[in-house]
Amino acid sequence: MSFQPEHYDIVIIGAGPVGLLLSVCLARWGYRIKHIDNRAEPTPTGRADGIQPRSLDLLRNLSLKRQIMAHEPAKVYEVAFWDPQNDGKGIMRTGTWASCPKFIDSRYPFTTLLHQGLIERVFIEDMGKNGTDVQRPWTITGFQNNGKDKIYPVEVDLEHISTKQRETVRSKYLFSGEGARSFVREELGVKLQHKDPISHVWGVMDGVVRTNFPDIKMKCTIHSDHGSVMVIPRENNMVRLYIQVASSTDKDWDPRKKATEEEVQASAKRIMQPYYIEWDRIEWYSVYPIGQGIAEKYTLDHRVFMGGDCCHTHSPKAGQGMNTAFLDAVNLAWKLHHVESGFACRSTLSTYESERKLIAENLLDFDAKYAALFSQRKPSDSDMSAAASQPSKDSSGGSNSFIETFKSSCEFTSGYGVAYDSNVFNWSSSHPAQSPLFLTYPRGTSLRVGRIMPPANVTRVSDANVVHLEQEVPMNGSFRIYLFAGTLHSTCRAISDFSSNLTRRGSFYSTYQRIDPKGDNYHERHNPHSPFFTICTTIAARRPEIEIRQHLPKVLARYSDHVYADDVWDQRVPDAKAAAHAKMGLDEEMGGVVIVRPDGYVGCVLSLVEGSGTVDALNEYFGSFVVRPVGRGSGNLQAQL
């Protein structure tokens, strides 16, 4: 009897942030996962430590934010800048600015700081609740997409590091989250393109300190005549210091230069004069060179994928590595889910590389600018004040280059600067779906396709709770259909037509309804009809004026927990009668429809009109990437829905 290998939906190599978050998502959606890591235990301390505002949004949407915040992380609201005094007597503060300035519309205008191991443990615990764990210490020794099994085409060879036990498994997919030293990337022959050679060697030290430095509880960038230090406050009264050990401008430049803890401490003491600093204890210490590199490809066959540090390396100064990895993971997760669920065509998997590699390239370009921002020009107090305000023109009417750089940097470091190019998921004028009802920025809507949907406060009609609209649908793999209904006296007919065409046989919505629509789904809040869509209806009216079953058609009324009154004032649109409509740039009377991808990014925006036009356009949009034909037939399924 021949040996039959175990079969998995995906094998994940590496239990860092990208691999673990991919496992979290797929385990929740019921996939069988083989997840290994070559370390005997999770990260005990050190490594990555910064969660940016956009990532905190994401973790909240995954119901993981509270677990992260339970560790009482440090929160950075401001960044302080220190530079040499002209008299040579040490350093002085030259300014501060907000970590996430007010011109960025964020729920969490701060950076959250705690060590990577604590974050990993939150993910591992969530995986365990859904039947998935990490097997340690195992490593990958080989793999091939040999096609011997059409359903599970990837053969993966694994080995236990201690016992040398070997195992061969078959899988639909293989994912490498191994980090910069990736076996999978090397075996694929994918090269890292180095945009910048190694130009700095940095020491990083986590510990508890005694100091009279006044900004030790803030994030600081310190330049002195003796070198540079970055100060990062941490959980449990700790502080992280990044200390420049060597630079390519040094006469004896050596990219492999090492330094002891004592040498780095002595360097930090010199840099931070006239202030003193002493260490009670050191929790973690490392020295490493910094270079900028990006993988030429993230996949060769759409069966073996890579993400995280395996694909991009850069400096730690802006705290982007782990946050970029988070978005790599969720981007791939929902696309794999849609393909394996029979919803989306396999060709859509190509958008993982095109979207995420673009962001990595932007990150590397930004990383170089970010370093130059602090090393080439010392910002003045007037620059700080000007940059924190909305206008970005100087008094002569020209653009202030420092302010522009600052503003774009803050948007990027916060995570809200991620912008995906057009493709089948992100509508543009070149999209296969063509209709005059599609709205584009800045005419017709203030939303930009391929960017995150902005936050909006609304009142949930069912219980009168003021809620965050963008967080109401969890990241469960569903597209979010936001129907901004305007005022009912203006849109009553359009809403009725939208609903009847939505439930018509052959529409994108009815085509992917549940197999047993008459099953007991009474308590299903988000997906009563289809696992791929959730409908949120926001009406420009006060909550007491809305009667869900009286004012809305049956299909919309079924989502009673997702019907909202747009009656909450917002300081960003102070004159708006319906602030959520206004923040989307939609007419407060006539409304509109916003399609948001499962990861929170806007897919398309449309006018809400009488007749079949709005749903016809959506049929074309979804029809460009779903497996089944949509937009055909005329039978009505409303009785079933």
C-alpha positions in Angstrom: 0.0 0.0 0.0 1.6 3.3 -1.1 1.9 6.2 1.3 -0.6 9.0 0.8 0.6 12.4 2.0 -1.6 14.7 4.1 -3.5 17.3 2.1 -3.9 20.9 3.1 -5.4 24.0 1.6 -2.2 26.0 2.3 1.2 25.4 3.9 2.6 28.5 5.6 6.3 28.8 6.3 7.3 31.3 9.0 5.4 32.5 12.1 6.2 36.2 12.0 3.5 38.8 11.5 2.7 38.1 7.9 2.4 34.3 8.2 0.4 34.5 11.4 -2.1 37.0 10.2 -2.6 35.0 7.0 -3.3 32.0 9.2 -5.7 34.0 11.4 -7.8 34.9 8.4 -7.9 31.6 6.6 -8.4 29.6 9.8 -11.5 31.7 10.6 -12.8 30.9 7.1 -12.5 27.2 7.6 -9.3 26.3 5.7 -7.0 23.5 6.6 -3.6 24.9 7.3 -0.1 23.5 7.8 1.8 26.2 9.6 5.5 25.7 10.6 8.3 27.8 12.0 12.0 27.0 12.5 12.1 28.6 15.9 11.4 26.6 19.0 9.1 29.3 20.5 7.5 32.6 19.4 9.5 35.8 19.5 10.4 36.3 23.2 11.1 40.0 22.9 12.5 42.6 20.6 12.1 42.8 16.8 9.3 44.9 15.3 7.3 47.0 17.7 5.2 49.7 16.0 1.5 49.4 15.0 0.4 52.4 12.9 -3.1 53.9 13.0 -4.4 52.2 9.8 -3.1 48.8 11.2 -5.0 49.4 14.4 -8.2 50.0 12.3 -7.5 46.6 10.6 -6.9 44.8 13.9 -10.1 46.2 15.3 -12.0 45.0 12.2 -10.5 41.6 13.0 -11.7 41.9 16.6 -8.0 41.7 17.8 -7.5 45.3 18.9 -8.6 44.8 22.5 -6.2 41.8 22.9 -3.3 44.0 21.7 -4.2 46.9 23.9 -4.6 44.6 26.9 -0.7 44.5 27.0 -0.8 48.3 27.8 1.4 49.4 24.9 3.0 52.8 24.7 1.2 55.3 22.5 3.1 57.9 20.5 1.0 61.0 19.7 4.0 63.3 19.0 7.5 63.1 17.5 10.2 65.3 19.0 13.3 66.5 17.0 16.6 67.2 18.6 19.7 68.7 16.9 23.1 70.0 17.9 23.3 73.4 19.6 25.3 76.0 17.8 27.7 76.4 20.8 28.7 72.8 20.7 27.2 72.1 24.2 25.1 69.1 23.2 21.6 68.7 21.8 18.5 70.8 21.9 14.9 70.3 21.0 14.1 72.0 17.7 10.5 71.1 17.4 7.7 68.5 17.7 4.8 67.5 15.5 1.9 65.1 15.7 2.5 61.5 14.9 -0.8 61.5 13.0 -1.8 65.1 12.3 -5.4 66.3 12.3 -5.6 66.6 8.5 -5.5 62.8 8.5 -9.0 61.4 9.4 -8.1 58.7 11.9 -9.9 57.0 14.8 -6.5 56.4 16.4 -4.1 59.3 15.9 -1.1 57.6 17.5 1.4 54.8 17.0 1.0 51.8 19.3 4.3 50.3 20.5 4.9 46.9 22.0 7.3 44.1 21.0 6.5 41.7 18.2 6.3 38.6 20.4 3.2 40.0 22.2 1.5 40.6 18.9 2.4 37.1 17.7 0.8 35.6 20.8 -2.5 37.4 20.1 -2.5 35.9 16.6 -1.5 32.4 17.8 -4.3 32.4 20.4 -6.9 33.4 17.8 -5.6 30.7 15.4 -5.9 28.1 18.2 -9.6 29.0 18.7 -10.1 28.0 15.0 -8.2 24.8 15.1 -4.9 25.9 13.7 -1.5 25.9 15.5 2.2 26.5 14.6 4.4 23.4 14.5 7.9 24.0 15.9 10.7 23.7 15.2 10.2 22.6 11.6 11.7 23.8 8.4 11.1 23.5 4.7 13.6 21.4 2.7 12.0 21.4 -0.7 8.9 22.0 -2.8 7.6 21.7 -6.3 4.4 22.5 -8.2 4.5 19.2 -10.0 0.8 18.9 -11.0 0.6 15.3 -9.9 -2.6 16.2 -8.1 -4.7 18.8 -9.9 -6.4 19.9 -6.7 -3.3 19.8 -4.5 -0.6 20.6 -7.0 2.2 21.7 -4.6 4.3 19.1 -2.9 6.2 20.3 0.1 9.0 18.6 2.0 9.4 19.4 5.7 11.9 18.4 8.4 11.9 18.7 12.2 15.1 20.6 13.1 15.8 18.6 16.3 14.6 15.1 15.6 15.2 15.2 11.8 11.8 13.6 11.3 10.7 14.2 7.7 7.2 14.8 6.2 5.9 15.3 2.7 2.5 17.0 2.3 0.5 18.2 -0.6 -1.2 21.5 -0.7 -3.2 23.9 -2.9 -0.9 26.7 -2.0 2.5 27.4 -0.4 3.2 30.8 1.3 6.6 32.0 2.5 6.7 34.4 5.4 10.2 33.4 6.3 11.7 36.8 6.4 14.7 38.2 4.6 16.5 34.9 4.5 13.9 32.9 2.5 14.5 29.4 1.4 11.5 29.5 -0.8 12.6 32.7 -2.6 16.1 31.3 -3.2 14.6 28.0 -4.6 12.4 30.0 -6.9 15.4 32.0 -8.1 13.7 35.2 -7.3 16.2 37.9 -6.8 16.1 40.9 -4.4 16.6 44.1 -6.3 18.6 46.4 -4.1 17.5 50.0 -4.7 20.1 51.2 -2.3 23.3 49.5 -1.2 23.9 49.1 2.6 24.6 52.6 3.8 24.1 52.3 7.6 24.7 49.9 10.4 22.4 50.3 13.4 22.3 48.9 16.9 18.9 48.5 18.5 18.6 48.2 22.3 15.5 47.5 24.4 15.8 48.2 28.1 14.8 50.1 31.2 16.8 53.3 31.6 17.4 56.2 34.1 17.8 59.5 32.4 17.1 63.2 32.7 16.4 63.5 29.0 12.9 65.2 29.0 11.4 63.4 26.0 12.3 59.8 26.9 8.5 58.9 26.8 8.1 60.3 23.3 9.4 59.2 19.9 12.5 61.3 19.2 14.9 61.7 16.4 18.2 62.9 17.7 21.1 64.3 15.7 24.3 65.4 17.3 27.9 66.0 16.4 28.6 62.4 17.7 25.9 60.6 15.6 22.2 59.8 15.6 19.7 58.1 17.9 16.1 57.3 17.6 14.1 56.9 20.8 11.0 54.7 20.9 8.9 54.4 24.1 7.8 50.8 24.8 5.5 48.8 27.1 6.5 48.0 30.7 8.5 51.2 31.2 11.0 50.2 28.5 12.7 52.3 25.9 14.0 51.3 22.5 17.1 53.1 21.2 18.2 52.8 17.6 21.9 54.0 17.5 23.9 54.5 14.4 26.9 52.3 14.6 28.5 53.1 11.2 27.8 55.1 8.0 29.0 54.9 4.4 30.4 58.4 5.0 32.8 57.1 7.6 36.5 56.9 6.5 36.7 53.3 7.8 33.2 52.3 6.5 32.5 48.6 7.0 29.0 47.3 6.3 29.8 44.3 8.5 30.8 46.3 11.5 29.8 45.0 14.8 29.5 46.7 18.2 29.1 45.4 21.8 26.3 46.5 24.1 28.8 48.6 26.1 30.1 50.3 22.9 26.6 51.2 21.8 25.6 52.5 25.2 28.7 54.7 25.3 27.8 56.0 21.8 24.3 56.8 23.0 25.7 58.7 26.0 27.9 60.9 23.8 25.0 61.6 21.4 22.6 62.6 24.1 24.8 65.1 25.9 24.2 67.2 28.0 21.7 64.7 29.3 22.7 61.5 31.0 21.3 58.0 30.4 22.0 54.7 32.3 20.5 51.3 31.8 19.0 49.3 34.7 18.6 46.3 32.4 18.9 45.3 28.7 16.1 43.1 27.4 17.1 42.8 23.8 20.1 43.9 21.7 21.0 43.5 18.1 23.3 45.1 15.4 22.3 44.9 11.8 23.0 46.6 8.4 20.2 48.5 6.7 19.7 48.3 2.9 16.7 48.7 0.7 15.7 45.7 -1.4 12.5 44.4 -3.1 11.8 41.0 -4.6 11.4 40.9 -8.4 8.3 38.7 -8.1 5.9 37.8 -5.3 4.8 34.6 -7.1 5.7 32.8 -10.3 2.7 30.5 -10.7 -0.1 31.8 -8.3 0.4 28.7 -6.2 3.6 29.6 -4.4 3.4 33.1 -2.8 5.7 35.2 -0.7 5.1 38.2 1.6 6.5 40.4 4.3 10.3 40.8 4.8 10.7 38.0 2.3 9.8 40.5 -0.4 10.9 43.9 1.0 13.7 45.1 3.3 14.2 48.7 4.4 15.2 50.8 7.5 13.2 50.6 10.7 13.0 54.3 11.2 9.4 54.8 10.0 8.1 51.6 11.6 6.6 50.2 8.4 7.9 46.7 8.1 5.3 44.9 10.3 2.5 47.1 9.1 3.3 46.4 5.5 3.3 42.7 6.3 -0.2 43.0 7.9 -1.6 44.4 4.6 0.3 41.7 2.5 -1.5 39.0 4.6 -5.0 40.3 4.4 -4.7 41.2 0.7 -3.7 37.6 -0.2 -6.2 36.1 2.3 -9.4 37.4 0.9 -8.4 36.8 -2.7 -7.4 33.2 -2.0 -10.7 32.8 -0.1 -12.7 34.1 -3.0 -11.0 31.9 -5.5 -11.3 28.7 -3.4 -14.9 29.5 -2.6 -15.8 29.5 -6.3 -16.6 33.2 -6.3 -13.7 34.9 -8.1 -11.7 33.8 -11.1 -8.2 32.4 -10.5 -6.7 35.2 -12.6 -7.6 37.7 -9.8 -4.7 36.3 -7.8 -2.4 38.2 -10.0 -3.6 41.4 -8.3 -1.8 40.3 -5.0 1.6 41.0 -6.6 0.6 44.0 -8.6 -1.0 45.7 -5.6 1.4 44.8 -2.9 4.6 45.2 -4.9 3.5 48.7 -5.8 3.1 49.6 -2.1 6.5 48.0 -1.3 8.1 50.1 -4.1 6.5 53.2 -2.7 7.7 52.3 0.7 11.3 52.0 -0.4 11.1 55.3 -2.2 9.5 56.9 0.9 12.1 55.3 3.2 14.9 57.1 1.4 13.0 60.4 1.5 12.1 59.9 5.1 15.7 59.4 6.1 16.7 62.5 4.1 14.0 64.5 5.8 15.7 64.2 9.2 19.3 64.1 8.1 19.6 66.8 5.5 17.3 69.6 6.8 16.6 70.6 10.4 13.0 71.8 10.5 12.3 75.1 12.2 9.5 75.8 14.7 7.7 77.8 12.0 7.9 74.8 9.6 6.4 72.6 12.3 3.5 75.0 12.8 2.9 75.4 9.1 3.0 71.6 8.5 0.5 70.9 11.2 -2.1 73.1 9.5 -4.1 72.2 6.4 -2.8 74.8 3.8 0.4 73.7 2.1 1.4 76.9 0.2 3.9 79.4 1.4 3.2 83.1 1.6 4.4 83.6 -1.9 1.9 81.2 -3.3 4.5 78.5 -4.1 4.6 75.0 -2.7 6.7 74.6 0.5 8.7 71.5 -0.3 9.3 70.6 3.4 5.6 70.9 4.3 4.6 68.8 1.3 7.2 66.1 2.2 6.0 66.2 5.8 2.4 65.8 4.9 2.9 63.0 2.4 5.2 61.3 4.9 2.6 61.4 7.7 0.0 60.0 5.5 2.3 57.2 4.5 3.6 56.4 8.0 0.0 56.4 9.4 -0.9 53.7 6.8 -3.6 55.9 5.1 -1.4 56.7 2.2 -1.8 53.2 0.7 -3.3 53.6 -2.8 -3.9 50.7 -5.2 -3.9 51.2 -8.9 -6.8 50.3 -11.1 -7.6 46.6 -11.8 -10.7 44.4 -11.8 -11.3 45.2 -8.2 -10.6 48.9 -8.4 -12.7 50.6 -11.0 -11.3 53.2 -13.5 -12.3 54.5 -16.9 -10.4 51.5 -18.4 -12.3 48.9 -16.4 -14.4 46.4 -18.4 -17.5 47.7 -16.6 -18.6 50.8 -18.4 -21.5 53.0 -17.3 -22.0 56.8 -16.9 -23.2 56.0 -13.3 -19.7 55.2 -12.1 -18.4 58.2 -10.1 -14.8 59.4 -10.0 -12.8 61.6 -7.7 -12.9 64.6 -7.5 -16.1 65.0 -9.5 -19.1 63.2 -8.2 -17.4 61.8 -5.0 -14.6 62.6 -2.6 -13.8 58.9 -2.4 -10.8 57.6 -4.2 -10.9 54.1 -5.6 -8.1 51.9 -4.3 -7.9 53.8 -1.0 -9.4 53.2 2.4 -13.0 54.3 3.1 -12.9 57.2 5.5 -14.4 56.9 9.0 -18.0 58.1 9.6 -20.2 58.1 12.6 -23.9 57.2 12.2 -26.7 56.0 14.5 -27.7 52.4 14.2 -31.5 52.4 13.9 -32.2 49.1 15.6 -30.7 50.1 19.0 -29.9 53.8 18.8 -26.2 53.3 19.2 -23.8 55.7 17.6 -21.4 53.5 15.7 -18.4 53.7 13.4 -19.8 52.8 10.0 -16.6 51.6 8.5 -16.2 49.1 11.3 -19.7 47.7 11.3 -18.9 44.8 8.9 -16.1 42.7 10.3 -13.4 41.4 7.9 -15.2 38.2 7.1 -14.4 37.9 3.4 -17.5 39.9 2.3 -17.8 42.8 -0.1 -19.5 45.6 1.7 -22.3 47.3 -0.3 -22.9 50.7 1.3 -26.2 52.1 0.1 -26.3 55.8 1.0 -30.0 56.3 0.6 -30.2 60.1 0.7 -33.6 61.4 1.8 -36.4 58.9 1.4 -38.8 61.3 -0.2 -36.2 61.9 -3.0 -35.0 58.3 -3.4 -37.9 56.1 -2.5 -38.4 54.9 -6.1 -34.6 54.5 -6.7 -34.3 52.4 -3.5 -37.2 50.2 -4.6 -35.8 49.7 -8.1 -32.3 49.0 -6.7 -33.7 46.3 -4.4 -35.9 44.7 -7.1 -33.0 44.5 -9.5 -30.7 43.3 -6.8 -32.9 40.3 -6.2 -33.6 39.6 -9.9 -32.5 36.3 -11.2 -29.0 36.6 -12.7 -27.9 39.6 -10.7 -24.5 39.5 -9.0 -26.3 39.3 -5.7 -28.9 36.6 -6.4 -26.3 34.5 -8.3 -24.3 34.1 -5.2 -27.1 33.6 -2.7 -26.8 30.8 -0.2 -27.6 27.3 -1.5 -30.4 26.9 1.1 -31.9 30.4 1.4 -34.7 29.0 3.5 -32.3 27.7 6.2 -32.4 29.0 9.7 -30.3 32.2 9.4 -32.4 34.3 11.7 -29.4 35.3 13.9 -27.1 36.0 10.9 -26.4 39.7 11.0 -23.9 40.2 8.2 -24.6 37.5 5.6 -28.2 36.3 5.7 -28.4 35.9 1.9 -24.9 35.4 0.6 -21.4 34.8 2.2 -19.9 37.3 -0.2 -22.0 40.4 0.4 -23.2 42.6 3.3 -25.6 45.5 2.7 -25.4 48.6 4.9 -28.1 51.2 4.3 -27.6 54.8 5.6 -30.5 57.2 5.4 -30.2 61.0 5.5 -32.7 61.3 8.4 -32.9 61.4 12.1 -33.3 58.0 13.7 -36.8 58.5 15.1 -38.0 59.2 11.6 -37.0 55.8 10.3 -39.1 52.7 10.4 -37.1 49.9 8.8 -39.8 47.6 7.6 -42.1 50.4 6.6 -39.5 52.4 4.7 -37.2 49.7 3.2 -37.8 46.8 0.8 -37.6 43.3 2.2 -34.0 42.6 1.1 -32.7 45.7 2.7 -34.9 45.4 5.8 -33.4 41.9 6.4 -30.1 43.7 7.3 -31.9 45.4 10.2 -28.6 45.7 12.2 -27.1 47.5 9.2 -29.6 50.3 8.8 -28.3 53.6 10.0 -29.5 57.2 10.4 -27.0 59.8 9.1 -27.7 62.2 11.9 -24.4 62.6 13.7 -22.6 65.9 13.4 -19.0 65.7 12.2 -16.5 68.6 12.7 -14.8 67.8 9.3 -18.1 68.7 7.5 -19.7 71.1 10.0 -22.3 72.4 7.7 -23.5 69.1 6.4 -27.0 67.9 7.3 -26.0 64.3 6.6 -22.3 64.1 7.5 -21.6 60.5 6.4 -23.0 61.3 2.9 -21.0 64.5 2.8 -17.7 62.7 3.8 -18.2 60.3 0.9 -18.8 63.3 -1.4 -22.3 62.1 -2.2 -25.4 64.2 -2.6 -27.3 64.4 0.7 -30.6 64.2 -1.1 -29.9 61.6 -3.8 -27.3 59.4 -2.2 -25.2 56.8 -4.0 -23.7 53.4 -3.7 -20.2 52.6 -2.5 -18.6 49.1 -3.0 -15.9 48.4 -0.5 -13.6 45.4 -0.8 -13.2 42.9 2.1 -10.0 44.6 3.2 -11.7 48.0 3.5 -10.5 49.6 0.3 -13.0 51.3 -2.1 -13.7 49.3 -5.2 -16.2 51.6 -7.0 -18.7 54.4 -6.4 -22.0 54.8 -8.3 -25.0 57.1 -8.5 -28.3 55.8 -7.1 -30.9 56.2 -9.8 -34.4 55.0 -10.7 -34.6 52.0 -13.0 -32.1 49.2 -13.3 -29.0 51.3 -14.1 -27.2 51.1 -10.8 -27.5 47.3 -10.5 -26.7 46.9 -14.2 -23.5 48.7 -13.6 -22.7 46.6 -10.5 -23.4 43.4 -12.6 -20.8 44.6 -15.0 -18.3 45.4 -12.2 -18.7 42.1 -10.4 -19.1 40.2 -13.7 -15.5 41.2 -14.6 -14.1 38.9 -12.0 -16.6 36.4 -10.6 -16.8 32.8 -11.9 -20.5 32.6 -12.8 -22.1 34.7 -15.4 -24.1 37.5 -14.0 -26.6 40.1 -15.3 -28.6 37.6 -17.3 -32.1 36.3 -16.9 -35.2 38.1 -15.8 -36.9 35.9 -13.2 -37.5 37.5 -9.8 -36.2 35.8 -6.7 -37.4 38.4 -4.2 -39.8 35.9 -2.6 -36.9 33.7 -1.7 -34.7 36.6 -0.4 
